[in-house]
Amino acid sequence: MIDTDKPIIVVGAGVIGLSVALQLREQGYKNITSVAKYIPGDVCIEYTSPYAGAHWRTMAPNSDKLLQKFDAVTYDRFMDLAHSSDNTGIMIAPSYDYYDDALSSEVTDPWFKDVVQDFEFLTEKEDLPHGAQLGHKYTTVLINTPVYIAWLASKFKSLGGKIVQRNLGHIDEVLSAKEPQWTQGINYVIPRSDGTVVLGGTANKHDFNPFPETQTNNTILEKTFALCPELKEQPLEIVKYNVGLRPSRIGGVRIENEMLTSRNRKQTIQVTHGYGHGGFGVQSSWGSAEYIVQVMENGLIKSTAARL
């Protein structure tokens, strides 16, 4: 049996870390602390969650059943939150996805067509922008991420969770804590509940430049105007340029347990890793959090059994 009074430290207060912390509290764990260098309200390119667009649009291929589960669970949770609360930064809207390249099975027979609401294929020429071969229409959610992660933090604290802002140089310290050329990408137009619209985007590997580039800005405007001509029919005010990072990992997401010994060799702790989501952290956050907690619990059960 798992001791739900046992202290648990969640490192990080982005969308994944806060979702895990909240998931733990909702499952009855009583002593949860989130420790992070950056927390909601901070502005820094290293703090990636506030820079996400964001909307639910799966990146899971038909072959990746685990990522499909993450995305499906998160879709349902986001829909519930959109219906039940006005201050989450989540709103429901139709999504139109267009494809102008070779049509893979992910496009012609997408796994999520029976998960999302109101799915339909767009095949008629008058329903497609110039150059597109096929489209998907379905009901999705749009997430104003700065508002959403602030809501996650507030909800977590309202349930008794604690958030400590601290820069950790080594995992030991939790023990004392109380894409180069733009060759491809997805172009998107994402309205937000505050009346602004996010236009994007780029997908440049190993590009850490934190400053907007004129050529990239112009290309985004050109491509999104072609995708959504209605944008040109009214004067637009560019409120700001957002340059953010996607916290990707070579080899994909890492979710596993690891037993680490402190530097003084006096303590051994279980660390449950959950990072490397890249550009799909928001849309898979609740499913990922649920799975991370399961992996953590499996490790604790095995550890307890080994001591009996």
C-alpha positions in Angstrom: 0.0 0.0 0.0 1.3 3.4 -0.9 1.8 6.0 1.8 -0.1 9.1 0.6 1.5 11.2 3.4 5.0 10.7 2.0 6.5 14.0 0.8 6.7 14.3 -3.0 8.7 16.9 -4.8 7.7 17.9 -8.4 10.6 19.7 -10.1 9.3 22.2 -12.6 6.2 24.5 -12.8 5.4 24.5 -16.5 2.4 22.8 -17.9 3.7 19.2 -17.4 5.0 19.9 -13.8 1.9 21.7 -12.7 -0.4 19.0 -14.2 1.5 16.3 -12.4 1.4 18.2 -9.1 -2.4 18.7 -9.5 -3.0 15.1 -10.5 -1.2 13.9 -7.4 -3.3 16.1 -5.2 -6.5 15.0 -6.9 -5.5 11.4 -6.3 -5.1 11.9 -2.6 -1.4 12.6 -2.1 -1.3 15.1 0.8 2.3 16.5 0.9 3.1 17.8 -2.6 5.6 20.6 -3.3 6.5 22.0 -6.7 10.0 23.4 -6.8 10.9 25.5 -9.9 13.3 28.2 -11.1 10.4 29.8 -13.0 6.7 30.0 -12.0 3.6 31.4 -13.7 4.0 35.1 -14.2 7.7 34.9 -15.0 8.9 35.9 -18.4 12.0 34.1 -19.7 12.7 32.1 -22.9 13.9 29.2 -20.7 10.3 29.0 -19.3 8.7 27.5 -22.3 5.0 26.9 -21.4 3.8 30.6 -21.6 5.1 30.8 -25.2 3.0 27.9 -26.5 0.2 28.8 -29.0 -1.7 26.7 -28.0 -4.4 24.4 -29.2 -5.3 20.7 -29.2 -4.0 19.2 -32.5 -2.5 15.7 -32.1 1.0 15.0 -33.2 0.7 11.3 -32.4 1.2 9.0 -35.4 -1.2 6.1 -35.9 1.5 3.7 -34.6 2.1 5.5 -31.2 -0.6 4.2 -28.9 0.9 5.7 -25.8 1.0 9.3 -27.2 -2.5 8.7 -28.5 -3.7 7.9 -25.0 -2.0 11.1 -23.7 -3.7 13.2 -26.3 -7.1 11.6 -25.9 -7.1 11.9 -22.1 -6.0 15.6 -22.4 -8.7 16.4 -25.0 -11.5 15.1 -22.7 -10.0 17.0 -19.7 -9.7 20.2 -21.6 -13.3 19.9 -22.9 -14.5 19.4 -19.3 -12.5 22.4 -18.1 -13.8 24.6 -20.9 -17.4 23.8 -19.9 -16.9 24.0 -16.2 -14.8 27.1 -15.6 -14.5 30.6 -17.1 -11.0 31.4 -15.8 -8.9 28.6 -17.3 -8.0 30.4 -20.5 -9.5 27.5 -22.5 -12.2 28.0 -25.1 -13.9 25.6 -27.5 -13.7 26.4 -31.3 -13.7 24.6 -34.6 -10.4 23.5 -36.0 -9.5 23.3 -39.7 -6.4 21.4 -40.6 -5.3 21.4 -44.3 -2.7 19.2 -46.0 -0.9 20.0 -49.2 1.8 17.3 -49.2 1.8 13.5 -49.8 -1.2 12.1 -47.9 -0.2 9.6 -45.3 -2.5 7.3 -43.4 -2.3 9.8 -40.5 -4.2 12.2 -42.9 -6.5 9.8 -44.8 -7.4 7.7 -41.7 -6.4 9.6 -38.6 -6.6 7.7 -35.3 -8.3 10.6 -33.5 -11.4 10.9 -35.7 -13.4 9.0 -33.2 -12.0 10.9 -30.2 -12.7 14.5 -31.1 -16.2 15.9 -31.5 -17.8 16.7 -34.9 -15.0 15.3 -37.0 -15.4 15.4 -40.8 -13.2 15.2 -43.9 -12.9 18.2 -46.2 -12.6 17.1 -49.8 -14.5 19.6 -51.9 -12.4 22.2 -53.7 -14.5 25.0 -52.4 -13.8 23.9 -48.8 -10.0 23.9 -49.3 -7.4 26.7 -49.7 -5.3 26.8 -52.8 -2.9 23.9 -53.0 -4.5 21.7 -50.3 -5.5 18.2 -51.1 -7.4 17.3 -48.0 -8.7 18.8 -44.8 -10.0 17.9 -41.4 -12.6 19.8 -39.5 -13.4 19.1 -35.8 -14.1 20.7 -32.5 -11.0 21.5 -30.5 -9.9 23.7 -27.6 -7.7 26.8 -27.8 -5.5 27.5 -24.7 -4.3 30.9 -23.6 -1.2 29.4 -21.9 -0.2 32.2 -19.6 -3.7 32.2 -18.2 -3.9 28.4 -18.1 -0.7 27.8 -16.2 -1.6 30.5 -13.7 -4.9 28.7 -13.2 -3.1 25.4 -12.7 -0.9 26.9 -10.0 -3.8 28.6 -8.3 -5.9 25.4 -8.4 -3.0 23.3 -7.0 -2.4 25.8 -4.1 -6.1 25.9 -3.3 -6.0 22.2 -2.7 -3.1 22.5 -0.3 -0.2 22.2 -2.6 3.0 24.3 -2.1 5.1 26.0 -4.8 8.7 27.0 -3.9 10.6 29.2 -6.4 14.2 28.0 -6.4 17.0 27.2 -8.9 18.1 23.6 -8.3 21.7 23.0 -9.3 21.5 19.2 -8.4 18.7 16.8 -7.7 20.1 16.5 -4.2 18.8 19.9 -3.4 15.1 18.8 -3.5 15.9 16.9 -0.3 16.1 20.2 1.6 13.3 22.0 -0.3 10.3 22.7 1.6 15.5 24.5 -36.5 18.8 26.9 -39.1 16.7 27.2 -42.2 12.9 27.1 -42.1 12.4 24.0 -44.3 9.1 22.8 -42.9 6.6 23.4 -40.2 2.9 23.8 -39.4 1.2 27.1 -40.1 -1.5 28.0 -37.7 -4.0 30.7 -36.8 -5.2 30.4 -33.2 -7.7 32.9 -31.8 -7.6 33.5 -28.0 -10.3 34.3 -25.6 -8.9 37.8 -25.0 -9.5 38.8 -28.6 -5.9 38.4 -29.8 -4.9 35.9 -32.5 -1.6 33.9 -32.5 0.0 33.4 -36.0 2.7 30.8 -36.5 4.9 29.0 -36.7 8.4 27.6 -37.1 10.1 24.3 -36.3 13.9 24.8 -36.3 16.0 22.2 -34.6 18.9 23.5 -32.3 17.9 27.1 -32.9 18.2 29.0 -29.6 18.0 32.5 -30.9 15.6 34.4 -28.6 15.0 37.3 -30.9 12.4 37.7 -33.6 13.7 37.7 -37.2 12.2 39.9 -39.9 12.3 37.3 -42.6 10.6 34.8 -40.4 8.0 37.3 -39.3 7.2 38.2 -42.9 7.0 34.5 -43.9 4.6 33.7 -41.1 2.3 36.6 -42.2 2.5 35.6 -45.8 1.6 31.9 -45.2 -1.1 32.6 -42.6 -2.7 35.3 -44.9 -2.8 32.7 -47.6 -4.3 30.2 -45.2 -6.9 32.6 -43.8 -7.6 35.5 -46.3 -10.0 37.1 -43.8 -7.0 38.4 -41.9 -6.3 40.8 -44.8 -9.8 42.2 -44.7 -9.2 44.3 -41.6 -6.3 46.3 -40.2 -4.1 44.3 -37.9 -2.1 45.5 -34.9 0.9 43.4 -34.1 0.8 43.3 -30.3 4.1 41.5 -29.9 6.5 38.9 -31.4 6.8 35.7 -29.4 9.9 33.7 -29.7 9.8 30.5 -27.7 11.6 27.2 -27.3 10.1 23.7 -27.6 11.7 21.5 -24.8 12.3 18.5 -27.1 14.5 15.5 -26.3 16.4 13.3 -28.8 14.8 9.9 -28.4 11.4 11.4 -27.4 9.6 11.8 -24.1 11.3 10.3 -21.1 8.9 8.9 -18.5 10.6 6.3 -16.2 11.8 5.8 -12.6 15.4 6.1 -11.6 16.9 5.4 -8.1 19.5 8.1 -7.2 21.8 8.2 -4.3 22.6 11.5 -2.7 26.2 12.9 -3.0 26.8 12.1 0.7 25.6 8.5 0.1 23.2 8.8 3.0 19.9 8.8 1.1 18.4 7.0 -1.9 15.4 8.5 -3.5 13.1 7.6 -6.4 13.1 10.1 -9.2 10.3 9.8 -11.7 11.3 11.5 -15.0 8.7 13.2 -17.2 10.1 15.6 -19.7 11.0 16.1 -23.4 7.5 16.7 -24.8 8.7 19.3 -27.3 5.8 20.9 -29.2 3.0 18.7 -27.8 3.4 19.3 -24.0 0.1 21.3 -23.6 -2.1 19.0 -25.7 -0.8 15.9 -24.0 -0.4 17.3 -20.5 -3.2 15.6 -18.6 -2.6 12.2 -20.2 1.1 12.5 -19.5 0.5 13.6 -15.9 -1.8 10.6 -15.4 0.8 8.2 -16.8 3.7 9.8 -14.9 1.8 9.3 -11.6 1.1 5.6 -12.6 4.8 5.1 -13.3 5.7 6.7 -10.0 3.3 4.6 -8.1 4.5 1.4 -9.7 8.0 2.2 -8.6 6.9 3.0 -5.0 5.0 -0.3 -4.9 8.0 -2.3 -6.0 10.2 -0.4 -3.6 7.9 -1.2 -0.7 7.6 -4.8 -1.6 11.4 -5.2 -1.8 11.6 -4.0 1.8 9.0 -6.4 3.2 
